[in-house]
């Protein structure tokens, strides 16, 4: 493990500076793990990201876990995962303790106001970088344009990303002449993690329902784990899809069932919305909101139980993603011996480019850019400078994030 310390250091710096959601995280991975230090190639990173978008769970977390898996197997993948999620989970878990002591409005400080513009700059840079290696012929151009349009207009639909990726993979298989059959030695599949995933899913569901029906004392941690693990197992589209599901599960639904189930897990709507707002500004995976919801769900039972709630929320939300990606990737690797998969990768990579272009435009809608005010001018300057620095210098991503935070503080 000692020889992987430089890689793990890069993972840690990425974990405390990666903001803007999964598409922006991919842009930062491209800079950190491909161009600054070639831990993976551009083609490998695009393959990992496309594959992870086919799975439920936290796609940027799964992509980074696969980079660790590629370099050091399951042990390094687990350490990579822990380093990546820990800072964000600590920050969001701490927020569940601090929320009672401060006005929610004070949390939305202006120090973060140029972070979205910086994220747009990262996305624009990544779109240009992956465009060069993924868009090479008419079919990939067509896929990119269609996926960009569909993603932009249907960004809110949970299944849009896996649907576009699957259809794009099918589209590039319509011609069987361009990419020949290529043999890769099969690898043995280890089944333990998918059995563990399924066992936890079924056991948590059964135990939670028994606890609810029999109204067990202190049943809340059991229900919390089941609710969070289920959402982490089934959600497609990343954290931006997860958050409205959590809002419905923990804040809206309890009002409807509280008469017949007074001990249902419930989080105040305003507190939930504050957590949803803050996690967007925090570095690291958006799925770290599970730590916040876990802490808030057990807040009324005292500080010790609140800490346990943060731990339960963190484990339950990320464990399904890790188990699924570490099980399905060896299967994917085995399937790559078939030419159909190689042809599919061409379409998948083109779809990812379109999705990234759409994400750039989609995030830009919420940023003031063209109203003529000083804030708009600064936002445009931040986008341009971020793109130029990434494109033409070797300045590390953390310095760009610190610069955006400092600019927000000063202006």
C-alpha positions in Angstrom: 0.0 0.0 0.0 2.9 2.4 0.6 3.7 2.6 -3.1 0.2 4.0 -3.6 0.6 6.9 -1.2 1.1 9.5 -4.1 -2.1 8.2 -5.7 -4.1 8.3 -2.4 -2.8 11.9 -1.8 -4.2 12.9 -5.2 -7.5 11.2 -4.2 -7.6 13.2 -1.0 -6.9 16.5 -2.7 -9.6 15.7 -5.2 -12.0 14.9 -2.4 -11.6 18.3 -0.7 -11.8 20.3 -4.0 -14.2 18.4 -6.4 -17.4 20.5 -6.5 -20.2 20.8 -9.0 -21.7 17.2 -9.2 -20.7 14.1 -11.2 -20.1 15.7 -14.5 -17.8 18.4 -13.0 -16.1 15.6 -10.9 -15.3 13.8 -14.2 -13.6 17.0 -15.5 -11.5 17.3 -12.4 -10.6 13.6 -12.7 -9.4 14.2 -16.2 -7.1 16.9 -15.0 -5.9 15.1 -11.8 -5.6 11.4 -12.7 -5.0 11.6 -16.5 -3.1 14.8 -17.4 -1.2 15.7 -14.2 -0.3 12.2 -13.3 -1.3 9.4 -15.8 -2.8 6.9 -13.4 -5.3 6.0 -16.1 -5.6 7.0 -19.8 -8.3 9.2 -21.2 -9.8 6.2 -22.9 -9.9 4.2 -19.6 -11.5 7.1 -17.7 -14.2 7.5 -20.3 -14.8 3.8 -20.3 -15.1 3.7 -16.5 -17.5 6.7 -16.5 -19.7 5.3 -19.2 -19.9 1.9 -17.5 -20.7 3.5 -14.1 -23.5 5.6 -15.7 -25.2 2.2 -16.5 -25.4 1.3 -12.8 -27.5 2.8 -10.0 -25.7 4.7 -7.3 -23.1 7.4 -7.1 -21.4 7.5 -10.6 -18.5 9.7 -9.8 -17.8 7.7 -6.6 -17.9 4.5 -8.7 -15.6 5.9 -11.3 -13.0 6.9 -8.8 -13.3 3.5 -7.0 -12.6 1.8 -10.4 -9.4 3.9 -10.8 -8.3 2.5 -7.4 -9.3 -1.0 -8.4 -7.4 -0.8 -11.6 -4.2 0.3 -9.8 -4.3 -2.0 -6.7 -7.3 -4.3 -6.7 -10.1 -4.5 -4.1 -7.9 -3.3 -1.2 -6.9 0.0 -2.9 -10.4 0.4 -4.3 -11.8 0.3 -0.7 -9.2 2.8 0.6 -9.8 5.1 -2.4 -13.5 5.0 -1.6 -13.0 5.8 2.1 -10.7 8.7 1.4 -13.0 10.1 -1.3 -16.2 10.1 0.8 -14.9 10.9 4.3 -14.4 14.7 4.0 -17.8 15.3 2.5 -19.5 13.0 5.0 -17.8 14.7 7.9 -18.8 18.1 6.6 -22.4 17.1 6.0 -22.6 15.2 9.3 -21.3 18.2 11.2 -23.9 20.3 9.5 -26.6 18.2 11.1 -25.2 19.2 14.5 -24.7 22.9 13.7 -28.0 23.5 12.1 -29.8 24.0 15.4 -27.4 26.8 16.4 -27.6 29.0 13.4 -30.1 30.6 11.1 -30.4 28.5 7.9 -30.0 31.7 5.8 -26.5 32.4 7.2 -25.3 29.0 5.8 -25.8 30.2 2.2 -22.8 32.5 2.4 -21.5 34.4 -0.6 -18.1 32.6 -0.3 -19.6 29.9 -2.6 -21.2 32.2 -5.1 -18.5 31.7 -7.9 -18.2 28.0 -7.4 -20.9 27.2 -10.0 -19.2 29.4 -12.6 -15.9 27.6 -11.9 -17.7 24.2 -12.3 -19.0 25.4 -15.7 -15.4 26.2 -16.7 -14.3 22.7 -15.6 -17.2 21.1 -17.6 -16.3 23.2 -20.7 -12.7 22.1 -20.4 -13.6 18.4 -20.0 -16.1 18.6 -22.9 -13.3 19.9 -25.2 -10.8 17.3 -23.9 -13.1 14.3 -24.4 -14.5 15.6 -27.7 -11.0 15.1 -29.2 -10.8 11.4 -28.4 -14.5 10.4 -28.7 -16.0 12.2 -31.7 -14.3 10.9 -34.8 -17.0 10.1 -37.4 -20.6 11.0 -38.5 -22.3 8.5 -36.2 -20.5 9.8 -33.1 -21.3 13.4 -34.1 -25.0 12.5 -34.4 -25.0 10.7 -31.1 -23.3 13.6 -29.3 -25.8 16.1 -30.7 -28.9 14.0 -29.9 -27.7 13.2 -26.4 -26.8 16.8 -25.7 -30.3 17.9 -26.6 -32.1 15.1 -24.8 -30.1 15.6 -21.7 -30.6 19.4 -21.6 -34.4 19.1 -21.9 -34.9 16.0 -19.8 -32.1 16.5 -17.2 -34.7 15.9 -14.4 -35.7 12.4 -15.5 -33.9 9.7 -13.4 -33.5 7.3 -16.3 -32.2 9.7 -18.9 -28.5 8.9 -18.5 -28.6 5.1 -18.6 -31.2 5.2 -21.4 -29.1 7.4 -23.6 -25.9 5.4 -22.9 -27.6 2.1 -23.8 -29.2 3.5 -26.9 -25.9 5.0 -28.1 -24.2 1.7 -27.5 -26.8 0.0 -29.7 -26.5 2.7 -32.4 -22.8 2.1 -33.0 -23.4 -1.6 -33.4 -25.5 -1.0 -36.5 -22.3 -1.2 -38.5 -20.2 -4.3 -37.8 -17.3 -3.6 -40.2 -15.5 -0.7 -38.5 -14.3 -2.5 -35.3 -13.1 -6.1 -35.7 -13.4 -8.9 -33.1 -10.8 -8.6 -30.4 -10.0 -11.3 -27.9 -9.3 -10.6 -24.2 -8.5 -13.4 -21.8 -11.6 -13.9 -19.5 -11.3 -13.3 -15.8 -12.9 -15.3 -13.1 -15.9 -13.6 -11.5 -16.1 -13.3 -7.8 -19.7 -13.5 -6.6 -19.3 -12.6 -2.9 -20.1 -8.9 -3.3 -23.3 -9.3 -5.3 -24.5 -11.9 -2.7 -23.7 -9.4 0.1 -25.5 -6.6 -1.8 -28.6 -8.8 -2.2 -28.5 -10.1 1.3 -28.3 -6.6 2.9 -31.0 -5.3 0.6 -33.5 -8.2 1.5 -32.5 -8.4 5.2 -32.8 -4.7 5.7 -36.2 -4.6 4.0 -37.6 -7.5 6.1 -36.1 -6.3 9.4 -37.3 -2.8 8.8 -40.9 -3.9 8.0 -41.0 -6.3 11.1 -39.7 -3.4 13.3 -42.4 -1.1 11.9 -45.3 -3.5 12.2 -44.3 -4.5 15.8 -43.3 -0.9 16.7 -40.0 -2.0 18.2 -38.5 0.5 20.6 -35.4 2.3 19.1 -36.5 1.0 15.6 -35.5 4.3 13.9 -31.9 3.3 13.1 -33.1 0.1 11.4 -35.7 2.0 9.3 -33.0 4.7 8.6 -30.6 2.1 7.2 -33.2 0.4 5.1 -34.5 3.6 3.6 -31.1 4.9 2.8 -29.6 1.6 1.5 -32.7 1.2 -0.7 -32.3 4.7 -2.3 -28.5 4.1 -2.7 -29.3 0.8 -4.5 -32.0 2.0 -6.9 -31.4 5.6 -7.9 -30.1 6.3 -11.4 -28.8 9.8 -12.4 -26.6 10.6 -9.4 -27.1 12.9 -6.4 -29.3 15.4 -8.3 -31.9 12.6 -8.6 -31.2 11.2 -5.1 -32.0 14.5 -3.3 -35.7 14.9 -4.3 -36.2 11.2 -3.5 -34.8 11.8 0.0 -36.9 14.9 0.4 -40.1 12.9 -0.5 -39.0 10.0 1.8 -38.0 11.9 4.9 -40.0 15.1 4.7 -43.1 14.8 2.6 -44.2 11.1 3.1 -44.0 11.2 6.9 -46.7 13.9 7.0 -49.0 11.5 5.2 -48.4 8.4 7.3 -47.7 10.0 10.8 -51.2 9.4 12.0 -50.9 5.6 11.7 -47.1 5.5 12.2 -46.0 8.2 14.7 -42.5 6.8 14.9 -41.8 7.2 11.2 -38.4 8.6 10.3 -38.9 12.3 9.6 -36.8 15.4 8.9 -38.2 19.0 8.9 -38.8 20.3 5.4 -36.8 23.5 5.9 -33.9 21.6 7.4 -33.9 19.1 4.6 -33.9 21.9 2.0 -30.9 23.6 3.8 -29.0 20.3 3.6 -29.9 20.0 -0.1 -28.6 23.5 -0.7 -25.4 23.1 1.2 -24.3 19.7 -0.2 -24.2 21.3 -3.7 -21.6 23.8 -2.4 -19.6 21.1 -0.5 -16.6 19.3 -2.1 -16.9 15.6 -2.7 -19.8 13.4 -3.7 -23.4 14.7 -3.6 -24.4 11.4 -2.0 -22.8 12.6 1.2 -26.2 14.1 1.9 -26.8 10.7 3.4 -24.6 11.6 6.4 -26.7 14.8 6.9 -30.1 13.0 6.7 -28.8 10.2 9.0 -27.8 12.7 11.6 -31.0 14.7 11.4 -33.1 11.5 11.6 -31.7 10.6 15.0 -31.1 14.1 16.3 -33.9 13.8 18.9 -32.3 10.8 20.5 -29.2 12.7 21.7 -25.7 13.5 20.4 -24.4 9.9 20.6 -27.3 8.5 18.5 -26.9 11.4 16.1 -23.3 10.4 15.5 -24.5 6.9 14.9 -27.1 8.2 12.5 -24.4 10.0 10.5 -22.4 6.8 10.3 -25.5 4.7 9.3 -26.4 7.3 6.6 -22.9 7.4 5.2 -22.5 3.6 5.0 -26.0 2.9 3.7 -25.8 5.4 0.9 -22.4 4.4 -0.5 -22.2 0.7 0.2 -24.5 -0.3 -2.6 -22.5 1.7 -5.2 -19.3 0.0 -4.1 -20.7 -3.5 -4.1 -22.4 -3.1 -7.5 -19.4 -1.6 -9.3 -16.9 -4.1 -7.9 -19.2 -6.9 -9.0 -20.2 -5.8 -12.4 -16.9 -4.4 -13.7 -15.2 -7.9 -13.9 -18.3 -9.0 -15.9 -18.0 -6.0 -18.1 -14.2 -6.7 -18.5 -15.0 -10.3 -19.6 -17.6 -9.1 -22.1 -15.0 -6.9 -23.7 -13.7 -9.9 -25.6 -16.7 -9.5 -27.9 -16.5 -6.9 -30.7 -20.1 -5.8 -29.8 -18.8 -4.3 -26.6 -16.0 -2.4 -28.4 -18.5 -1.0 -30.8 -20.7 -0.1 -27.9 -17.9 1.9 -26.2 -17.7 4.1 -29.2 -21.3 5.1 -28.8 -21.1 5.3 -25.0 -18.2 7.7 -25.2 -20.0 9.9 -27.7 -23.0 9.9 -25.4 -20.9 11.0 -22.4 -19.6 14.0 -24.5 -23.1 15.0 -25.3 -24.2 14.7 -21.6 -21.2 16.8 -20.5 -22.0 19.5 -23.0 -25.7 19.5 -21.9 -24.6 19.6 -18.2 -22.4 22.7 -19.0 -25.4 24.5 -20.5 -27.8 23.3 -17.9 -25.7 24.5 -15.0 -25.1 27.8 -16.8 -28.9 28.5 -16.7 -28.7 29.1 -13.0 -25.8 31.5 -13.2 -26.1 35.2 -13.9 -24.1 35.7 -17.1 -25.6 38.3 -19.4 -27.5 40.9 -17.3 -24.7 43.5 -17.5 -24.1 43.6 -13.8 -20.7 43.2 -12.1 -21.6 39.8 -10.9 -22.3 38.6 -14.4 -19.0 40.0 -15.6 -17.1 38.2 -12.8 -19.0 34.9 -13.5 -18.0 35.1 -17.2 -14.4 35.9 -16.2 -14.3 32.9 -13.8 -15.6 30.5 -16.5 -13.1 31.8 -19.1 -10.1 31.8 -16.7 -10.9 28.4 -15.4 -11.0 27.0 -18.9 -7.8 28.8 -20.0 -5.9 27.7 -16.9 -6.9 24.1 -17.2 -6.2 24.0 -21.0 -2.9 25.7 -21.1 -1.2 25.4 -17.6 -0.5 22.6 -15.1 -2.0 24.5 -12.1 -3.7 21.9 -9.9 -7.5 21.9 -9.4 -7.4 22.7 -5.7 -5.8 26.1 -6.4 -8.7 27.0 -8.8 -11.2 26.1 -6.1 -9.4 28.1 -3.5 -9.3 31.0 -5.9 -13.0 30.9 -6.5 -13.7 30.8 -2.8 -11.4 33.7 -2.2 -13.0 35.7 -4.9 -16.4 35.0 -3.4 -15.2 36.2 0.0 -13.6 39.4 -1.3 -16.5 40.3 -3.7 
